[in-house]
Amino acid sequence: MSIECLNKALKIQFKNQTPTKRLILILLANYCDDKNSCYPSYAHIAKLAGLKDTKHIAGIVKEFEDLGLLNIEKRYKEDGGNTSNRYHLTLWVEDNPPDGVETTTPLATTPPNTKEETKDDTKEYMYDFKKFWSIYPRKEKKALAETRYKLVIKKYDQDKLVEMLNRFLNEIQVKQMDKKYIPHCSTWLSQKRYLDFEEYEMQEVAPVPSVSEDSSNWYDDLKLG
């Protein structure tokens, strides 16, 4: 059990929160290991929460993912059958809470010095996010990604962030990663996965033959900024 993860779950308030949803988040946090991940089944969660409908549990967990509270990793048995998902909780939101999430401690904000500065900063930010979004390989939840991006670049150089993204794209191509395993842009930013590529060296991508003349691998179309 991760005491730190459990404490975070107890402090968080989120959009459309209900006692049942809050209980399920706390249950997941209670099962987390020292890497803030756990894999209880829907049936087990339902039993602990006093519910019978596992589909209801699945819907709540998916809502947590949409809010940026956790990341769902699909798991499979050796024979290819499904087993319980692994959940990576991302509750570290004091500095960059996603939309619809807040902690019990109010977040302080620093207003810009002038109206002119606000206008210029917004223009520069919007241009850079547009460029960043155009090359990110999984285009889902754009609004949330935009919020996360704006928070990241307050502390991390924008050009360097794009460079880390290009290295990530290179890894995707080298590993021929299935698109469904690519994290959402908002998740990649909020979990600071760009830091994983600061020591990454670009590798040569071997050509992969298409299944047919009319088909191609989706990662062949990835753009490097």
C-alpha positions in Angstrom: 0.0 0.0 0.0 1.2 3.5 -0.9 0.4 5.8 2.0 1.4 8.9 -0.1 -0.9 7.8 -2.9 -3.8 7.2 -0.5 -3.3 10.6 1.1 -3.4 12.3 -2.3 -6.6 10.5 -3.2 -8.2 11.6 0.1 -7.4 15.3 -0.7 -8.6 15.3 -4.4 -12.0 16.6 -5.5 -13.1 16.2 -9.0 -15.9 17.0 -11.5 -19.2 15.1 -11.0 -17.8 13.6 -7.8 -20.1 11.3 -5.9 -19.5 9.3 -2.7 -19.3 6.1 -4.8 -16.8 7.5 -7.2 -14.7 8.9 -4.4 -14.7 5.6 -2.6 -13.6 3.8 -5.7 -10.7 6.2 -6.2 -9.6 5.7 -2.6 -9.9 1.9 -3.0 -7.6 2.0 -6.0 -5.1 4.2 -4.2 -5.2 1.9 -1.2 -4.1 -1.0 -3.5 -1.3 0.9 -5.1 2.3 -0.3 -4.8 5.3 2.0 -4.4 5.1 2.9 -8.1 1.5 4.0 -7.7 0.0 1.2 -9.7 -2.5 -1.6 -8.9 -4.6 -4.2 -10.8 -7.8 -5.1 -8.8 -10.5 -6.6 -11.0 -13.8 -4.8 -11.6 -15.5 -7.5 -9.7 -13.3 -7.1 -6.7 -13.7 -3.3 -6.7 -17.5 -3.7 -7.0 -17.5 -6.1 -4.0 -15.6 -3.7 -1.8 -17.8 -0.8 -2.9 -21.0 -2.8 -2.3 -22.0 -2.7 -5.9 -23.1 -5.5 -8.3 -22.7 -3.9 -11.7 -19.1 -4.3 -12.9 -20.0 -2.2 -16.0 -20.7 0.7 -13.7 -17.2 0.3 -12.2 -15.7 0.2 -15.6 -17.5 3.4 -16.5 -16.2 5.2 -13.4 -12.6 4.1 -14.0 -12.8 5.3 -17.6 -14.1 8.6 -16.2 -11.0 8.8 -13.9 -8.8 8.3 -17.0 -10.6 11.1 -18.9 -10.0 13.4 -15.9 -6.3 12.5 -15.9 -6.5 10.8 -12.5 -5.1 7.6 -13.8 -3.8 5.8 -16.8 -5.2 2.4 -17.8 -2.8 -0.3 -19.0 -4.5 -3.3 -20.7 -3.1 -6.7 -19.6 -3.4 -10.1 -21.2 -2.8 -13.7 -20.3 -0.2 -15.9 -22.0 -3.0 -17.4 -24.1 -4.1 -14.0 -25.3 -7.1 -13.7 -23.1 -8.0 -10.6 -21.0 -7.1 -10.2 -17.4 -7.6 -7.3 -15.0 -6.2 -3.9 -16.1 -3.3 -2.2 -14.3 -4.0 1.3 -13.2 -1.3 3.9 -12.9 -2.6 6.6 -10.6 -1.5 10.2 -11.5 -2.7 12.1 -8.5 0.2 14.6 -8.3 -1.8 17.6 -9.2 -0.7 20.4 -6.9 1.3 22.2 -9.6 -0.8 21.1 -12.7 -4.3 20.0 -11.9 -6.3 18.7 -14.9 -9.6 20.2 -15.9 -12.3 19.2 -13.4 -9.8 18.3 -10.6 -8.7 20.3 -7.6 -7.1 19.6 -4.2 -8.4 20.7 -0.8 -5.6 23.3 -0.7 -6.4 26.3 -3.0 -3.9 26.8 -5.8 -2.2 30.2 -5.9 -1.9 31.9 -9.3 0.3 34.8 -10.3 -1.3 37.4 -12.5 0.6 38.8 -15.4 2.2 42.2 -15.0 0.4 44.0 -17.9 -2.4 43.4 -20.4 0.1 43.7 -23.2 2.2 40.9 -21.7 -0.9 38.7 -21.4 -1.7 39.2 -25.1 1.8 38.5 -26.3 2.3 35.4 -24.1 -1.0 34.0 -25.3 0.0 34.4 -29.0 3.3 32.8 -28.5 1.8 29.9 -26.5 -0.9 29.2 -29.0 1.5 29.0 -31.9 3.8 26.6 -30.0 1.0 24.4 -28.9 -0.4 24.2 -32.4 3.0 23.1 -33.6 3.3 20.6 -30.8 -0.2 19.2 -31.3 0.4 18.8 -35.1 3.2 16.3 -34.5 1.9 14.4 -31.5 0.9 10.9 -32.7 -2.3 10.4 -30.8 -4.8 13.3 -31.2 -7.4 12.9 -28.5 -8.5 15.2 -25.7 -7.0 18.3 -27.3 -8.4 20.8 -24.7 -6.9 18.8 -21.8 -3.6 18.5 -23.6 -3.6 22.3 -24.2 -4.1 22.9 -20.5 -1.3 20.6 -19.6 1.0 22.0 -22.2 0.6 25.5 -20.9 1.5 24.4 -17.4 4.5 22.4 -18.5 6.1 25.3 -20.5 6.1 27.5 -17.5 9.0 25.4 -16.2 10.3 23.6 -19.2 11.7 25.1 -22.4 9.3 24.9 -25.3 11.9 24.1 -28.0 13.4 21.4 -25.8 9.9 19.9 -25.3 9.4 19.6 -29.0 12.9 18.0 -29.2 11.9 15.4 -26.6 8.7 14.7 -28.6 10.7 14.1 -31.7 12.8 11.6 -29.8 9.6 9.9 -28.6 8.4 9.7 -32.2 11.7 8.1 -33.1 11.2 5.5 -30.3 7.7 4.7 -31.6 9.0 4.1 -35.1 12.0 2.0 -33.9 9.8 -0.2 -31.7 6.9 -0.2 -34.2 4.6 0.6 -31.3 0.9 0.0 -31.8 -1.0 3.3 -31.7 -3.3 2.0 -28.9 -0.3 1.9 -26.6 0.6 5.6 -27.2 -0.4 7.6 -24.2 -2.7 10.5 -24.6 -0.9 13.8 -25.1 -2.2 15.1 -21.8 -0.9 12.0 -20.0 2.5 12.3 -21.6 2.8 15.8 -20.4 1.3 15.5 -16.9 3.4 12.5 -16.1 6.5 14.3 -17.4 7.4 11.5 -19.7 9.4 13.9 -21.8 12.0 13.7 -19.1 12.6 10.1 -20.1 14.1 11.2 -23.4 16.7 13.7 -22.2 19.4 11.0 -22.5 17.8 9.2 -25.5 19.8 8.9 -28.6 18.1 9.0 -32.0 18.2 5.7 -33.8 18.0 4.7 -37.4 14.5 3.4 -38.4 14.6 0.3 -40.5 12.0 0.2 -43.3 9.0 -2.1 -42.6 7.4 -3.7 -45.6 3.7 -3.1 -46.0 1.2 -5.9 -45.8 -0.1 -4.9 -49.3 0.6 -2.2 -51.8 -2.3 -0.2 -50.6 -1.6 -0.5 -46.9 1.0 1.0 -44.6 1.9 1.2 -41.0 0.4 4.3 -39.3 3.8 5.3 -37.8 5.3 5.7 -41.3 3.3 9.0 -41.4 4.7 10.5 -38.2 6.1 14.0 -38.6 9.3 15.1 -37.0 9.3 18.7 -36.1 
